[in-house]
């Protein structure tokens, strides 16, 4: 009488998270198109066939990496937006939350910057377009509210300011390393000091 095969145990969430972290570093370094499942498996120290036990494709991996990052980003942003802060305080809190997300998901941010425009054309990644539109609406709306409330200068070019803040914050993913000399909060404080107060002495 043949013996029954024991069902395979499901991959642990911890192991899945480790593999995604490895995949994120490979995607960030090599780019989505140049990355192969074999390359990710090699970086993880396993056979490519074993990696397919956890994920059905590299597209699934980059999807989970990006969606996890954006879901966490918006949890933080929504908390800030629901706090009823003034426009200046909202900008400060959004910038701080952004640097915290770079600290938590540096590789995912790098992937988003390099690949989002390319991936957004696929139906599976429609959420990238939705998130970008929501992001722009939040930042432009906060800046406009600051001008209307006379917290920010009346001659402020809202869209130019938004693009400057957006690009100068998120480019930090290219040089920031977790566990370095400065915490995300300290980097945010220094950044906000330069943006809101300038770098020249007054008086």
C-alpha positions in Angstrom: 0.0 0.0 0.0 1.6 3.3 -1.0 2.3 5.8 1.7 0.7 9.2 1.7 2.9 12.1 1.0 2.9 14.7 3.7 1.7 18.1 2.4 4.4 20.7 2.1 4.4 23.4 4.8 3.6 26.9 3.6 6.6 29.2 3.5 6.9 31.2 6.7 6.1 35.0 6.5 9.7 35.6 7.9 11.3 33.7 5.0 9.1 35.3 2.5 10.1 38.7 3.9 13.8 37.8 3.7 13.4 36.8 0.1 11.6 40.0 -0.8 14.2 42.1 0.9 16.9 40.3 -1.2 14.9 40.7 -4.4 14.4 44.4 -3.7 18.1 45.0 -3.4 18.7 43.1 -6.7 15.9 45.0 -8.5 17.3 48.3 -7.2 20.8 47.6 -8.3 20.2 46.0 -11.6 16.8 47.3 -12.8 13.7 45.3 -13.4 14.3 44.2 -17.0 17.9 43.1 -16.3 17.0 41.1 -13.2 16.2 37.4 -13.5 14.6 34.9 -11.1 17.9 33.0 -11.2 19.8 36.2 -10.2 17.5 36.7 -7.2 17.8 33.1 -6.2 21.6 33.3 -6.4 21.6 36.4 -4.2 19.4 34.5 -1.8 21.6 31.4 -1.8 19.0 29.1 -3.2 18.0 27.4 -6.5 15.8 29.2 -8.9 13.3 26.3 -8.7 13.1 26.7 -5.0 12.3 30.4 -5.4 9.3 29.6 -7.5 7.9 27.7 -4.5 7.5 31.2 -2.9 6.7 33.4 -5.9 5.3 32.6 -9.3 7.3 35.3 -11.2 9.6 38.3 -10.7 6.6 40.5 -11.6 4.9 39.1 -8.5 7.9 39.9 -6.4 8.3 43.5 -7.5 4.5 43.9 -7.2 4.6 42.9 -3.5 7.7 45.0 -2.8 6.1 48.2 -4.3 2.6 47.6 -2.9 3.9 47.0 0.6 6.0 50.2 0.5 3.1 52.3 -0.8 0.5 50.8 1.6 2.8 51.7 4.5 3.5 55.1 3.1 -0.2 55.9 2.9 -0.9 54.6 6.3 1.6 57.2 7.6 0.4 60.0 5.4 -3.3 59.3 6.2 -2.5 59.6 9.9 -0.8 62.9 9.3 -3.7 64.2 7.2 -6.2 63.1 9.7 -4.5 65.0 12.6 -6.0 68.4 11.7 -2.6 70.1 11.5 -1.9 73.5 10.0 -0.3 73.6 6.5 3.2 74.2 7.7 3.0 71.4 10.3 1.4 69.1 7.7 4.4 69.7 5.4 6.8 69.0 8.2 5.0 65.8 9.2 4.8 64.5 5.6 8.5 65.2 5.0 9.4 63.4 8.2 7.2 60.4 7.3 8.8 60.3 3.9 12.3 60.0 5.3 11.1 57.3 7.7 9.8 55.3 4.7 13.1 55.7 3.0 14.7 54.3 6.1 12.3 51.3 6.1 12.1 50.7 2.4 15.2 52.3 0.8 15.4 49.6 -2.0 11.7 49.8 -2.7 11.9 53.6 -3.1 14.8 53.2 -5.5 12.8 50.7 -7.6 9.8 53.0 -7.6 11.8 55.9 -8.9 13.4 53.9 -11.6 10.6 51.6 -12.7 7.2 53.0 -11.8 6.7 54.8 -15.2 7.5 51.6 -17.0 5.5 49.3 -14.8 2.5 51.6 -14.6 1.5 50.7 -18.1 0.6 47.2 -17.0 -2.9 46.6 -15.6 -1.5 44.9 -12.5 0.3 48.1 -11.5 -2.6 50.6 -11.9 -2.2 51.4 -8.3 1.1 53.2 -9.1 -0.8 55.7 -11.2 -3.5 56.1 -8.5 -0.9 56.6 -5.8 1.0 59.2 -7.8 -2.2 61.2 -8.5 -3.2 61.0 -4.8 0.3 62.1 -3.8 0.2 65.1 -6.0 -3.2 66.1 -4.8 -2.1 65.9 -1.2 1.0 68.0 -1.6 -0.4 70.6 -3.9 -3.5 71.0 -1.7 -1.4 71.5 1.4 0.8 74.1 -0.3 -2.2 75.9 -1.6 -3.8 75.9 1.8 -0.6 77.4 3.2 -0.7 80.2 0.7 -4.4 80.9 1.3 -3.7 81.0 5.1 -0.8 83.3 4.6 1.6 80.8 6.2 3.5 80.5 2.9 4.5 83.3 0.6 1.8 84.6 -1.7 4.2 84.6 -4.7 5.1 80.9 -4.2 4.9 78.8 -7.4 2.9 75.9 -6.0 3.7 73.4 -8.7 7.4 74.2 -8.9 7.6 74.0 -5.1 5.9 70.6 -5.1 8.2 69.2 -7.7 11.3 70.5 -5.8 10.2 69.1 -2.5 9.1 65.8 -4.0 12.4 65.2 -5.9 14.8 66.4 -3.2 13.2 64.3 -0.6 12.9 61.0 -2.5 16.3 61.2 -4.1 17.7 60.6 -0.6 17.1 56.9 -1.3 20.2 57.0 -3.6 22.5 57.9 -0.7 20.8 57.1 2.6 21.9 54.0 4.5 19.9 52.7 7.5 21.9 52.8 10.7 24.0 55.7 9.6 25.1 58.8 11.5 21.7 60.5 11.3 18.2 59.2 12.0 15.4 59.8 9.5 14.0 62.4 11.9 17.2 64.3 12.1 17.6 64.3 8.3 14.0 65.6 8.0 14.7 68.3 10.6 17.8 69.5 8.7 16.0 69.3 5.4 13.0 71.3 6.6 15.3 73.9 8.1 16.9 74.5 4.7 13.6 74.5 2.8 11.5 76.5 5.2 14.1 78.8 6.7 16.9 78.9 4.1 20.6 78.6 4.6 21.7 82.3 4.6 22.1 84.3 7.8 19.5 86.9 8.4 20.0 90.4 9.7 
